[in-house]
Amino acid sequence: MAPIGTSPFRPRSRSGHANRSPSPPPLPPKSNNADAASSTGSATMIPSRSSRRAFLCDLIIDSNATGQHTNAMLSQLGQPLERPNCLPRAAELPQPQNSYADDIMAMSAAGWTASKQEEMDRRLQSLMEELVRTENSYVSRVLALQKNYSKPLMNFSRDSQTRIIKTYEVRRLFSNVDAVVPAALAFQEDLQKMWAGGRAAEIIGDLCLDHLKTRKTMDPYRTYISNQDEAQKAFQELYKKDEFRNYVDRTKYHTTGIGNIGLRELLMEPVQRIPRYTLHGEVHVAHVDAAGKAGRGHRDRVTDSPM
């Protein structure tokens, strides 16, 4: 017991082992700008650790409110900032490389040497080879579209026991692909004959003009392209059906020779082929204009071609 005359609630000493929970050390005094200076009297400031957040807002001021109070309020908002510009300056933009047509026109203006003529002939020959090669790849894909998708689905639709989608849905999805395939085969055959004859650069204009204006080979493409929006909508609707989706996916993985391409991509093949024809036609016209060796009649045949 505590001795008589002493209070049992007397606070214990803060020294020794009895002090099990010492009080935290006192906080350092707040520093101001003067305390932040070094002993040499430099004005180096200690950066503040407090975080600041910027807010962007629009401030609308009446054009007539240009009094003292308005100016004072604006001055308290700080200094105005320049409008940020995300676009690079013209000097910082990468300069586009000259296209094939730009190169041959520039060389034509400067005068064609024998070496430059040979170089342009090789590049034109390479373009003709690319046209034939990509045409072969394109034909294999439209054939797969017809053989593996269009015809089987049409045959299945005629029997209720095997029907996957209805007949009108097949026509809506594939449009006139049965007319596009013969057109592609006819053009491919003549391109291969032209390439085998070794005079592709000279007769490509006559060949295109014959197919486009005389034989009307490319006319089925007009109908197919005009119906393509409807075909894509039909695909999206039909793909929600399990039976159709299973058939399309299964056929995709069993189709070889065209890469990993499904029905949606195959439907776009004829649409994407037309710009390729146009590009080759423009490049060939530029070459004929620059070289001038094929004569005006050949140039006119190429220019008249819709390609």
C-alpha positions as CSV (number, residue, x, y, z in Angstrom):
1,M,0.0,0.0,0.0
2,A,1.0,3.6,-0.5
3,P,2.4,5.4,2.5
4,I,0.0,7.5,4.6
5,G,-0.1,11.1,3.3
6,T,0.7,10.1,-0.3
7,S,-1.7,9.9,-3.1
8,P,-2.0,6.5,-4.9
9,F,-2.6,8.4,-8.2
10,R,0.8,10.2,-8.2
11,P,2.2,10.1,-11.7
12,R,5.1,7.7,-12.3
13,S,8.5,8.9,-13.2
14,R,9.1,9.1,-16.9
15,S,12.7,7.7,-16.5
16,G,13.7,4.1,-16.1
17,H,12.0,0.9,-17.2
18,A,8.6,2.0,-16.0
19,N,8.3,4.3,-19.1
20,R,6.9,1.7,-21.6
21,S,5.1,4.2,-23.9
22,P,7.3,7.3,-24.3
23,S,5.7,10.3,-25.7
24,P,6.6,11.2,-29.4
25,P,9.3,13.7,-30.0
26,P,8.2,17.3,-30.5
27,L,7.4,18.4,-34.1
28,P,10.1,20.5,-35.7
29,P,9.3,24.2,-36.0
30,K,7.8,25.4,-39.2
31,S,10.4,26.8,-41.6
32,N,9.8,30.0,-43.5
33,N,11.6,31.4,-46.5
34,A,14.2,33.1,-44.3
35,D,15.0,29.9,-42.5
36,A,15.4,28.1,-45.7
37,A,18.4,30.2,-46.7
38,S,21.9,28.9,-46.1
39,S,24.5,30.5,-43.8
40,T,26.1,32.1,-46.7
41,G,23.1,34.1,-47.3
42,S,22.0,32.4,-50.6
43,A,18.4,32.6,-51.6
44,T,18.1,28.9,-52.4
45,M,14.6,27.7,-51.5
46,I,13.7,24.4,-50.1
47,P,11.0,22.9,-52.3
48,S,7.6,22.4,-50.7
49,R,6.4,18.9,-50.1
50,S,2.7,19.9,-50.4
51,S,1.1,18.7,-53.6
52,R,-0.9,21.1,-55.8
53,R,-3.6,20.3,-58.3
54,A,-4.4,22.4,-61.4
55,F,-8.0,22.8,-62.5
56,L,-9.0,24.0,-66.0
57,C,-12.1,26.1,-66.3
58,D,-13.7,28.6,-68.6
59,L,-14.2,32.1,-67.4
60,I,-16.7,34.2,-69.3
61,I,-16.5,38.0,-68.8
62,D,-18.8,40.5,-70.2
63,S,-17.1,42.8,-72.7
64,N,-18.4,45.8,-70.8
65,A,-17.0,44.6,-67.5
66,T,-13.5,46.1,-67.7
67,G,-13.5,48.0,-64.5
68,Q,-11.0,47.9,-61.6
69,H,-12.7,45.0,-59.8
70,T,-12.6,42.8,-62.9
71,N,-8.9,43.5,-63.5
72,A,-8.1,42.8,-59.9
73,M,-9.9,39.5,-60.0
74,L,-8.1,38.5,-63.1
75,S,-4.7,39.4,-61.7
76,Q,-5.4,37.0,-58.8
77,L,-5.8,34.1,-61.2
78,G,-2.1,34.2,-62.2
79,Q,-0.3,34.7,-65.4
80,P,-2.1,33.6,-68.7
81,L,-0.7,30.5,-70.4
82,E,-0.1,30.0,-74.1
83,R,-2.5,27.7,-75.8
84,P,-0.8,24.3,-76.1
85,N,-0.2,23.0,-79.6
86,C,-0.2,19.3,-80.1
87,L,0.7,19.4,-83.7
88,P,4.4,19.4,-84.7
89,R,5.8,22.2,-86.6
90,A,6.3,21.8,-90.3
91,A,10.0,21.4,-90.0
92,E,9.5,18.5,-87.5
93,L,7.1,16.5,-89.8
94,P,8.7,13.5,-91.6
95,Q,9.0,14.2,-95.3
96,P,7.0,11.6,-97.3
97,Q,9.0,9.4,-99.7
98,N,8.5,9.9,-103.4
99,S,6.2,7.4,-105.0
100,Y,7.0,5.5,-108.1
101,A,5.1,7.9,-110.2
102,D,6.8,10.9,-108.7
103,D,10.2,9.4,-109.4
104,I,9.6,8.7,-113.0
105,M,8.1,12.2,-113.6
106,A,11.1,13.8,-111.9
107,M,13.4,11.8,-114.1
108,S,11.5,12.7,-117.2
109,A,11.8,16.4,-116.4
110,A,15.6,16.1,-115.8
111,G,16.1,14.0,-118.9
112,W,16.2,10.2,-119.1
113,T,19.6,8.6,-119.3
114,A,20.1,5.0,-120.5
115,S,20.7,3.7,-116.9
116,K,17.6,5.5,-115.6
117,Q,15.5,4.1,-118.5
118,E,16.6,0.6,-117.6
119,E,15.9,1.2,-113.9
120,M,12.3,2.4,-114.6
121,D,11.7,-0.5,-117.0
122,R,12.8,-2.9,-114.3
123,R,10.5,-1.3,-111.8
124,L,7.6,-1.3,-114.2
125,Q,8.3,-5.0,-114.9
126,S,8.2,-5.6,-111.2
127,L,4.8,-3.9,-110.9
128,M,3.5,-6.1,-113.7
129,E,4.8,-9.2,-111.9
130,E,3.1,-8.0,-108.7
131,L,-0.2,-7.5,-110.6
132,V,-0.1,-11.1,-111.9
133,R,0.9,-12.6,-108.6
134,T,-1.7,-10.8,-106.6
135,E,-4.3,-11.7,-109.2
136,N,-3.6,-15.3,-108.7
137,S,-3.9,-15.0,-105.0
138,Y,-7.2,-13.1,-105.4
139,V,-8.7,-15.6,-107.7
140,S,-7.9,-18.5,-105.3
141,R,-9.8,-16.6,-102.6
142,V,-12.9,-15.9,-104.6
143,L,-12.9,-19.5,-105.7
144,A,-12.8,-20.6,-102.0
145,L,-15.7,-18.1,-101.3
146,Q,-17.8,-19.8,-104.0
147,K,-16.7,-23.4,-103.6
148,N,-16.6,-23.7,-99.8
149,Y,-19.3,-21.3,-98.7
150,S,-21.7,-20.1,-101.3
151,K,-22.5,-23.2,-103.2
152,P,-22.7,-25.6,-100.2
153,L,-25.0,-23.2,-98.3
154,M,-27.2,-22.9,-101.4
155,N,-27.4,-26.6,-101.8
156,F,-28.2,-27.2,-98.1
157,S,-30.9,-24.5,-98.2
158,R,-33.0,-26.5,-100.8
159,D,-33.6,-29.3,-98.3
160,S,-35.3,-28.8,-95.0
161,Q,-33.2,-31.6,-93.5
162,T,-29.9,-30.0,-94.3
163,R,-30.8,-26.3,-94.3
164,I,-28.5,-24.1,-92.4
165,I,-29.8,-20.7,-93.7
166,K,-32.6,-20.0,-96.1
167,T,-32.2,-19.5,-99.8
168,Y,-32.9,-15.8,-99.8
169,E,-30.4,-15.4,-97.0
170,V,-27.7,-17.1,-99.2
171,R,-28.5,-14.7,-102.0
172,R,-28.4,-11.7,-99.6
173,L,-25.1,-12.8,-98.2
174,F,-23.2,-13.7,-101.4
175,S,-24.9,-11.4,-103.9
176,N,-23.8,-12.3,-107.5
177,V,-20.5,-14.0,-106.6
178,D,-21.3,-16.6,-109.2
179,A,-20.9,-13.9,-111.8
180,V,-17.8,-12.4,-110.2
181,V,-15.8,-15.6,-110.3
182,P,-16.0,-16.1,-114.1
183,A,-15.0,-12.5,-114.6
184,A,-12.0,-12.9,-112.3
185,L,-11.0,-16.2,-114.1
186,A,-11.2,-14.5,-117.5
187,F,-9.0,-11.6,-116.5
188,Q,-6.5,-13.9,-114.7
189,E,-6.1,-16.0,-117.8
190,D,-5.3,-13.1,-120.1
191,L,-2.9,-11.7,-117.5
192,Q,-1.0,-14.9,-117.4
193,K,-0.8,-15.1,-121.2
194,M,0.4,-11.5,-121.3
195,W,3.1,-12.2,-118.7
196,A,4.2,-15.4,-120.5
197,G,4.6,-13.5,-123.8
198,G,7.2,-11.1,-122.2
199,R,5.5,-7.9,-123.3
200,A,3.4,-7.1,-120.3
201,A,4.4,-3.5,-120.0
202,E,3.5,-2.9,-123.7
203,I,0.1,-4.6,-123.9
204,I,-1.3,-4.1,-120.4
205,G,-3.3,-1.0,-121.6
206,D,-4.9,-2.9,-124.5
207,L,-5.7,-5.8,-122.2
208,C,-7.4,-3.7,-119.6
209,L,-9.4,-1.7,-122.2
210,D,-10.6,-4.9,-123.8
211,H,-11.9,-6.3,-120.6
212,L,-13.3,-3.1,-119.2
213,K,-15.0,-1.6,-122.2
214,T,-15.3,-4.2,-124.9
215,R,-16.0,-7.4,-123.1
216,K,-17.5,-5.8,-120.0
217,T,-15.7,-8.3,-117.8
218,M,-15.7,-6.1,-114.7
219,D,-19.4,-5.2,-114.8
220,P,-20.4,-7.9,-112.2
221,Y,-18.2,-6.1,-109.7
222,R,-20.6,-3.1,-109.8
223,T,-23.5,-5.2,-108.5
224,Y,-21.4,-7.0,-106.0
225,I,-19.9,-3.8,-104.5
226,S,-23.3,-2.1,-104.3
227,N,-24.7,-5.0,-102.3
228,Q,-21.8,-5.4,-99.9
229,D,-23.3,-3.3,-97.1
230,E,-26.3,-5.5,-97.1
231,A,-24.1,-8.6,-97.2
232,Q,-22.2,-7.5,-94.1
233,K,-25.4,-6.8,-92.2
234,A,-26.6,-10.3,-93.2
235,F,-23.4,-11.8,-91.9
236,Q,-23.7,-10.1,-88.6
237,E,-27.3,-11.3,-88.2
238,L,-26.6,-14.9,-89.3
239,Y,-23.5,-15.3,-87.3
240,K,-25.6,-15.1,-84.1
241,K,-27.1,-18.5,-85.1
242,D,-25.2,-21.4,-83.7
243,E,-25.6,-23.7,-86.7
244,F,-24.4,-21.0,-89.2
245,R,-21.6,-19.9,-86.9
246,N,-20.4,-23.5,-86.4
247,Y,-20.4,-24.1,-90.2
248,V,-18.5,-21.0,-90.9
249,D,-15.8,-21.6,-88.3
250,R,-15.4,-25.2,-89.2
251,T,-15.1,-24.4,-92.9
252,K,-12.5,-21.7,-92.2
253,Y,-10.1,-24.2,-90.5
254,H,-10.6,-26.8,-93.2
255,T,-9.9,-24.4,-96.0
256,T,-6.2,-24.4,-97.2
257,G,-4.2,-22.4,-99.6
258,I,-5.6,-18.9,-98.7
259,G,-4.2,-18.3,-95.3
260,N,-6.1,-17.9,-92.1
261,I,-9.0,-16.0,-93.7
262,G,-12.7,-16.4,-92.7
263,L,-15.9,-15.7,-94.5
264,R,-16.1,-12.0,-93.4
265,E,-12.8,-11.3,-95.1
266,L,-13.5,-13.3,-98.2
267,L,-16.7,-11.4,-98.8
268,M,-14.6,-8.2,-99.0
269,E,-12.1,-9.6,-101.5
270,P,-13.8,-8.4,-104.7
271,V,-14.4,-5.0,-103.1
272,Q,-10.7,-4.5,-102.2
273,R,-9.5,-5.8,-105.6
274,I,-10.8,-2.9,-107.6
275,P,-8.5,-0.2,-105.9
276,R,-5.5,-2.4,-106.8
277,Y,-6.5,-2.3,-110.4
278,T,-6.8,1.5,-110.2
279,L,-3.4,1.9,-108.6
280,H,-1.6,-0.1,-111.3
281,G,-3.4,1.8,-114.0
282,E,-2.3,5.2,-112.6
283,V,1.3,4.1,-112.2
284,H,1.4,2.7,-115.7
285,V,0.0,6.0,-117.1
286,A,2.7,7.9,-115.3
287,H,5.4,5.7,-116.8
288,V,4.0,6.1,-120.3
289,D,3.8,9.9,-119.9
290,A,7.4,10.1,-118.6
291,A,9.0,7.7,-121.1
292,G,7.0,8.5,-124.1
293,K,8.4,5.6,-126.0
294,A,5.1,3.7,-126.4
295,G,3.4,6.4,-128.5
296,R,0.4,8.5,-127.9
297,G,-2.0,5.8,-129.0
298,H,-0.9,3.4,-126.3
299,R,-1.1,6.1,-123.6
300,D,-4.6,7.0,-124.6
301,R,-5.7,3.4,-124.3
302,V,-4.3,3.2,-120.8
303,T,-5.8,6.5,-119.8
304,D,-9.2,5.6,-121.1
305,S,-9.2,2.5,-119.0
306,P,-11.3,2.9,-115.8
307,M,-8.5,1.2,-113.9
